[in-house]
Amino acid sequence: MEQFVYPTLTVFFTALITWFFSKRKSLAEDRAAELDNAVTAVKYYRDLLDDMATRLTAAYDTIKSMEIQHRELMLVNQQLVDELQKFKQLNGKPHDTTK
């Protein structure tokens, strides 16, 4: 009976100790993998935010230039309306004051 019990207990405790340390090792590897994934996600979102900042700056510059162009076109439009009113007055048509 001792020939069966001692080797069985030795194998059992060896397996138990191996399982305990391998469990700790696998937990440490899982945590390392989670950290690597978090670092990758942070890098991805940081690059995305940098790209968004660049695009936002470009869009802001475009809007500013379009506002300047809009003001210039409104000025030209007003000048053309004034010229048209002068032309109508010279040709004897009544001046429209409702606009």
MDTraj code that builds the backbone (N, CA, C; nanometers):
import mdtraj as md
import numpy as np

residues = "MET GLU GLN PHE VAL TYR PRO THR LEU THR VAL PHE PHE THR ALA LEU ILE THR TRP PHE PHE SER LYS ARG LYS SER LEU ALA GLU ASP ARG ALA ALA GLU LEU ASP ASN ALA VAL THR ALA VAL LYS TYR TYR ARG ASP LEU LEU ASP ASP MET ALA THR ARG LEU THR ALA ALA TYR ASP THR ILE LYS SER MET GLU ILE GLN HIS ARG GLU LEU MET LEU VAL ASN GLN GLN LEU VAL ASP GLU LEU GLN LYS PHE LYS GLN LEU ASN GLY LYS PRO HIS ASP THR THR LYS".split()
xyz = np.array([
    [0.0809, -0.1181, 0.0000],
    [0.0000, 0.0000, 0.0000],
    [0.0862, 0.1258, 0.0000],
    [0.1964, 0.1244, 0.0746],
    [0.2855, 0.2392, 0.0789],
    [0.3466, 0.2668, -0.0576],
    [0.3643, 0.1629, -0.1345],
    [0.4219, 0.1802, -0.2687],
    [0.3268, 0.2593, -0.3587],
    [0.2011, 0.2559, -0.3289],
    [0.1036, 0.3285, -0.4088],
    [0.0770, 0.4688, -0.3526],
    [0.0719, 0.4836, -0.2222],
    [0.0334, 0.6090, -0.1581],
    [0.1430, 0.7148, -0.1728],
    [0.2671, 0.6822, -0.1432],
    [0.3744, 0.7819, -0.1477],
    [0.3982, 0.8380, -0.2890],
    [0.4088, 0.7566, -0.3912],
    [0.4244, 0.8138, -0.5253],
    [0.3026, 0.8953, -0.5694],
    [0.1837, 0.8496, -0.5295],
    [0.0619, 0.9227, -0.5669],
    [0.0593, 1.0582, -0.4975],
    [0.0915, 1.0621, -0.3695],
    [0.0950, 1.1891, -0.2973],
    [0.2031, 1.2815, -0.3528],
    [0.3172, 1.2260, -0.3893],
    [0.4247, 1.3067, -0.4459],
    [0.3803, 1.3689, -0.5790],
    [0.3186, 1.2886, -0.6623],
    [0.2698, 1.3401, -0.7913],
    [0.1608, 1.4440, -0.7686],
    [0.0711, 1.4173, -0.6744],
    [-0.0379, 1.5109, -0.6467],
    [0.0150, 1.6455, -0.5982],
    [0.1059, 1.6452, -0.5009],
    [0.1593, 1.7712, -0.4493],
    [0.2461, 1.8439, -0.5526],
    [0.3171, 1.7694, -0.6342],
    [0.3954, 1.8296, -0.7418],
    [0.3017, 1.8985, -0.8419],
    [0.1943, 1.8314, -0.8756],
    [0.0963, 1.8896, -0.9681],
    [0.0305, 2.0122, -0.9062],
    [0.0007, 2.0056, -0.7766],
    [-0.0626, 2.1182, -0.7080],
    [0.0299, 2.2399, -0.7046],
    [0.1558, 2.2190, -0.6723],
    [0.2526, 2.3290, -0.6692],
    [0.2735, 2.3862, -0.8090],
    [0.2847, 2.2990, -0.9083],
    [0.3007, 2.3452, -1.0474],
    [0.1790, 2.4258, -1.0914],
    [0.0588, 2.3780, -1.0579],
    [-0.0637, 2.4500, -1.0948],
    [-0.0674, 2.5874, -1.0276],
    [-0.0278, 2.5943, -0.9013],
    [-0.0295, 2.7208, -0.8280],
    [0.0634, 2.8229, -0.8940],
    [0.1859, 2.7832, -0.9247],
    [0.2802, 2.8773, -0.9848],
    [0.2450, 2.9099, -1.1299],
    [0.1912, 2.8132, -1.2023],
    [0.1524, 2.8418, -1.3407],
    [0.0312, 2.9352, -1.3437],
    [-0.0558, 2.9235, -1.2423],
    [-0.1700, 3.0150, -1.2347],
    [-0.1213, 3.1581, -1.2118],
    [-0.0266, 3.1766, -1.1227],
    [0.0296, 3.3096, -1.0986],
    [0.0978, 3.3624, -1.2240],
    [0.1693, 3.2723, -1.2941],
    [0.2374, 3.3141, -1.4170],
    [0.1364, 3.3545, -1.5238],
    [0.0301, 3.2774, -1.5404],
    [-0.0696, 3.3117, -1.6420],
    [-0.1426, 3.4411, -1.6061],
    [-0.1685, 3.4665, -1.4787],
    [-0.2287, 3.5935, -1.4377],
    [-0.1366, 3.7111, -1.4693],
    [-0.0073, 3.6921, -1.4439],
    [0.0888, 3.7984, -1.4747],
    [0.0960, 3.8224, -1.6255],
    [0.0916, 3.7162, -1.7045],
    [0.0937, 3.7318, -1.8504],
    [-0.0329, 3.8004, -1.8997],
    [-0.1475, 3.7665, -1.8395],
    [-0.2734, 3.8316, -1.8777],
    [-0.2698, 3.9807, -1.8456],
    [-0.2169, 4.0147, -1.7301],
    [-0.2060, 4.1567, -1.6938],
    [-0.1112, 4.2301, -1.7868],
    [-0.0026, 4.1652, -1.8249],
    [0.0913, 4.2271, -1.9188],
    [0.0254, 4.2483, -2.0549],
    [-0.0538, 4.1502, -2.0981],
    [-0.1245, 4.1640, -2.2253],
    [-0.2268, 4.2776, -2.2174],
    [-0.2965, 4.2911, -2.1045],
    [-0.3923, 4.4005, -2.0872],
    [-0.3217, 4.5356, -2.0904],
    [-0.2061, 4.5441, -2.0269],
    [-0.1293, 4.6687, -2.0299],
    [-0.0842, 4.7019, -2.1714],
    [-0.0394, 4.6014, -2.2451],
    [0.0010, 4.6243, -2.3841],
    [-0.1173, 4.6730, -2.4673],
    [-0.2336, 4.6135, -2.4462],
    [-0.3531, 4.6573, -2.5184],
    [-0.3906, 4.8007, -2.4811],
    [-0.3779, 4.8338, -2.3536],
    [-0.4101, 4.9699, -2.3095],
    [-0.3130, 5.0703, -2.3708],
    [-0.1848, 5.0355, -2.3745],
    [-0.0855, 5.1255, -2.4340],
    [-0.1149, 5.1443, -2.5826],
    [-0.1503, 5.0370, -2.6508],
    [-0.1836, 5.0462, -2.7933],
    [-0.3069, 5.1336, -2.8151],
    [-0.4079, 5.1173, -2.7294],
    [-0.5296, 5.1978, -2.7423],
    [-0.5003, 5.3448, -2.7154],
    [-0.4185, 5.3727, -2.6155],
    [-0.3832, 5.5120, -2.5843],
    [-0.3089, 5.5747, -2.7015],
    [-0.2171, 5.5009, -2.7613],
    [-0.1421, 5.5524, -2.8771],
    [-0.2373, 5.5805, -2.9931],
    [-0.3310, 5.4877, -3.0172],
    [-0.4268, 5.5054, -3.1260],
    [-0.5102, 5.6318, -3.1045],
    [-0.5648, 5.6485, -2.9849],
    [-0.6491, 5.7646, -2.9588],
    [-0.5688, 5.8945, -2.9543],
    [-0.4435, 5.8886, -2.9106],
    [-0.3592, 6.0079, -2.9116],
    [-0.3338, 6.0515, -3.0563],
    [-0.3025, 5.9557, -3.1435],
    [-0.2833, 5.9885, -3.2850],
    [-0.4113, 6.0433, -3.3465],
    [-0.5246, 5.9846, -3.3078],
    [-0.6532, 6.0313, -3.3585],
    [-0.6811, 6.1743, -3.3136],
    [-0.6514, 6.2060, -3.1883],
    [-0.6723, 6.3421, -3.1384],
    [-0.5774, 6.4414, -3.2045],
    [-0.4525, 6.4003, -3.2275],
    [-0.3589, 6.4885, -3.2971],
    [-0.4085, 6.5180, -3.4374],
    [-0.4596, 6.4149, -3.5054],
    [-0.5135, 6.4337, -3.6398],
    [-0.6357, 6.5250, -3.6366],
    [-0.7204, 6.5068, -3.5355],
    [-0.8395, 6.5918, -3.5239],
    [-0.7997, 6.7373, -3.4981],
    [-0.6969, 6.7584, -3.4177],
    [-0.6518, 6.8951, -3.3906],
    [-0.6011, 6.9603, -3.5189],
    [-0.5280, 6.8847, -3.5983],
    [-0.4787, 6.9380, -3.7260],
    [-0.5947, 6.9713, -3.8186],
    [-0.6907, 6.8809, -3.8262],
    [-0.8075, 6.9056, -3.9125],
    [-0.8893, 7.0245, -3.8633],
    [-0.9023, 7.0366, -3.7320],
    [-0.9781, 7.1483, -3.6764],
    [-0.9110, 7.2810, -3.7075],
    [-0.7789, 7.2850, -3.6974],
    [-0.7054, 7.4067, -3.7300],
    [-0.7241, 7.4421, -3.8771],
    [-0.7159, 7.3412, -3.9639],
    [-0.7353, 7.3655, -4.1073],
    [-0.8776, 7.4140, -4.1354],
    [-0.9767, 7.3539, -4.0695],
    [-1.1156, 7.3956, -4.0901],
    [-1.1379, 7.5378, -4.0397],
    [-1.0776, 7.5719, -3.9270],
    [-1.0897, 7.7071, -3.8736],
    [-1.0291, 7.8093, -3.9706],
    [-0.9121, 7.7785, -4.0257],
    [-0.8487, 7.8687, -4.1230],
    [-0.9347, 7.8837, -4.2475],
    [-0.9929, 7.7727, -4.2923],
    [-1.0796, 7.7778, -4.4100],
    [-1.2022, 7.8643, -4.3833],
    [-1.2620, 7.8493, -4.2669],
    [-1.3806, 7.9294, -4.2328],
    [-1.3447, 8.0773, -4.2263],
    [-1.2305, 8.1087, -4.1675],
    [-1.1888, 8.2490, -4.1599],
    [-1.1704, 8.3081, -4.2989],
    [-1.1042, 8.2337, -4.3886],
    [-1.0837, 8.2861, -4.5245],
    [-1.2167, 8.2995, -4.5983],
    [-1.3098, 8.2064, -4.5729],
    [-1.4404, 8.2162, -4.6381],
    [-1.5200, 8.3357, -4.5841],
    [-1.5046, 8.3662, -4.4554],
    [-1.5722, 8.4834, -4.4002],
    [-1.5187, 8.6108, -4.4650],
    [-1.3883, 8.6184, -4.4838],
    [-1.3283, 8.7354, -4.5494],
    [-1.3789, 8.7463, -4.6924],
    [-1.3811, 8.6323, -4.7626],
    [-1.4302, 8.6323, -4.9008],
    [-1.5779, 8.6714, -4.9039],
    [-1.6567, 8.6251, -4.8072],
    [-1.7989, 8.6601, -4.8015],
    [-1.8171, 8.8102, -4.7828],
    [-1.7385, 8.8696, -4.6932],
    [-1.7478, 9.0145, -4.6731],
    [-1.7134, 9.0909, -4.8009],
    [-1.6088, 9.0465, -4.8687],
    [-1.5691, 9.1121, -4.9942],
    [-1.6792, 9.0993, -5.0988],
    [-1.7393, 8.9818, -5.1099],
    [-1.8460, 8.9617, -5.2073],
    [-1.9706, 9.0425, -5.1709],
    [-1.9995, 9.0550, -5.0413],
    [-2.1127, 9.1377, -5.0007],
    [-2.0873, 9.2845, -5.0363],
    [-1.9642, 9.3300, -5.0211],
    [-1.9289, 9.4665, -5.0571],
    [-1.9451, 9.4883, -5.2074],
    [-1.8946, 9.3927, -5.2858],
    [-1.9084, 9.4032, -5.4316],
    [-2.0562, 9.3994, -5.4700],
    [-2.1341, 9.3145, -5.4056],
    [-2.2764, 9.3064, -5.4340],
    [-2.3456, 9.4391, -5.4029],
    [-2.3109, 9.4983, -5.2897],
    [-2.3720, 9.6272, -5.2542],
    [-2.3341, 9.7349, -5.3558],
    [-2.2099, 9.7333, -5.4010],
    [-2.1671, 9.8306, -5.5019],
    [-2.2445, 9.8099, -5.6315],
    [-2.2649, 9.6841, -5.6695],
    [-2.3413, 9.6569, -5.7920],
    [-2.4876, 9.6990, -5.7776],
    [-2.5452, 9.6797, -5.6600],
    [-2.6832, 9.7234, -5.6369],
    [-2.6908, 9.8751, -5.6454],
    [-2.5937, 9.9449, -5.5876],
    [-2.5916, 10.0917, -5.5958],
    [-2.5797, 10.1381, -5.7404],
    [-2.4933, 10.0736, -5.8166],
    [-2.4769, 10.1093, -5.9584],
    [-2.6056, 10.0834, -6.0352],
    [-2.6728, 9.9722, -6.0036],
    [-2.7982, 9.9414, -6.0718],
    [-2.9048, 10.0455, -6.0393],
    [-2.9095, 10.0917, -5.9135],
    [-3.0068, 10.1942, -5.8764],
    [-2.9767, 10.3256, -5.9478],
    [-2.8492, 10.3579, -5.9587],
    [-2.8127, 10.4799, -6.0324],
    [-2.8521, 10.4673, -6.1782],
    [-2.8305, 10.3517, -6.2359],
    [-2.8648, 10.3289, -6.3757],
    [-3.0155, 10.3404, -6.3968],
    [-3.0928, 10.2847, -6.3038],
    [-3.2383, 10.2943, -6.3138],
    [-3.2841, 10.4393, -6.3013],
    [-3.2209, 10.5164, -6.2128],
    [-3.2592, 10.6563, -6.1962],
    [-3.2265, 10.7357, -6.3223],
    [-3.1159, 10.7054, -6.3873],
    [-3.0793, 10.7762, -6.5093],
    [-3.1754, 10.7445, -6.6227],
    [-3.2326, 10.6256, -6.6225],
    [-3.3258, 10.5864, -6.7278],
    [-3.4697, 10.6226, -6.6948],
    [-3.4931, 10.6879, -6.5812],
    [-3.6254, 10.7385, -6.5479],
    [-3.7152, 10.6391, -6.4777],
    [-3.6644, 10.5274, -6.4311],
    [-3.7486, 10.4319, -6.3591],
    [-3.7508, 10.4719, -6.2120],
    [-3.8633, 10.4479, -6.1439],
    [-3.8713, 10.4875, -6.0026],
    [-3.7793, 10.4034, -5.9152],
    [-3.7317, 10.4627, -5.8096],
    [-3.6413, 10.3995, -5.7158],
    [-3.7217, 10.3119, -5.6191],
    [-3.6824, 10.1857, -5.6025],
    [-3.7527, 10.0950, -5.5142],
    [-3.6935, 10.1062, -5.3732],
    [-3.7698, 10.1606, -5.2791],
    [-3.7197, 10.1846, -5.1445],
    [-3.7527, 10.0711, -5.0493],
    [-3.8197, 9.9680, -5.0959],
    [-3.8598, 9.8598, -5.0058],
    [-3.7461, 9.7610, -4.9810],
    [-3.6434, 9.7644, -5.0593],
    [-3.5346, 9.6670, -5.0433],
    [-3.4269, 9.7184, -4.9557],
])
top = md.Topology()
chain = top.add_chain()
for i, resn in enumerate(residues, 1):
    res = top.add_residue(resn, chain, resSeq=i)
    for name in ("N", "CA", "C"):
        top.add_atom(name, md.element.get_by_symbol(name[0]), res)
traj = md.Trajectory(xyz[None], top)
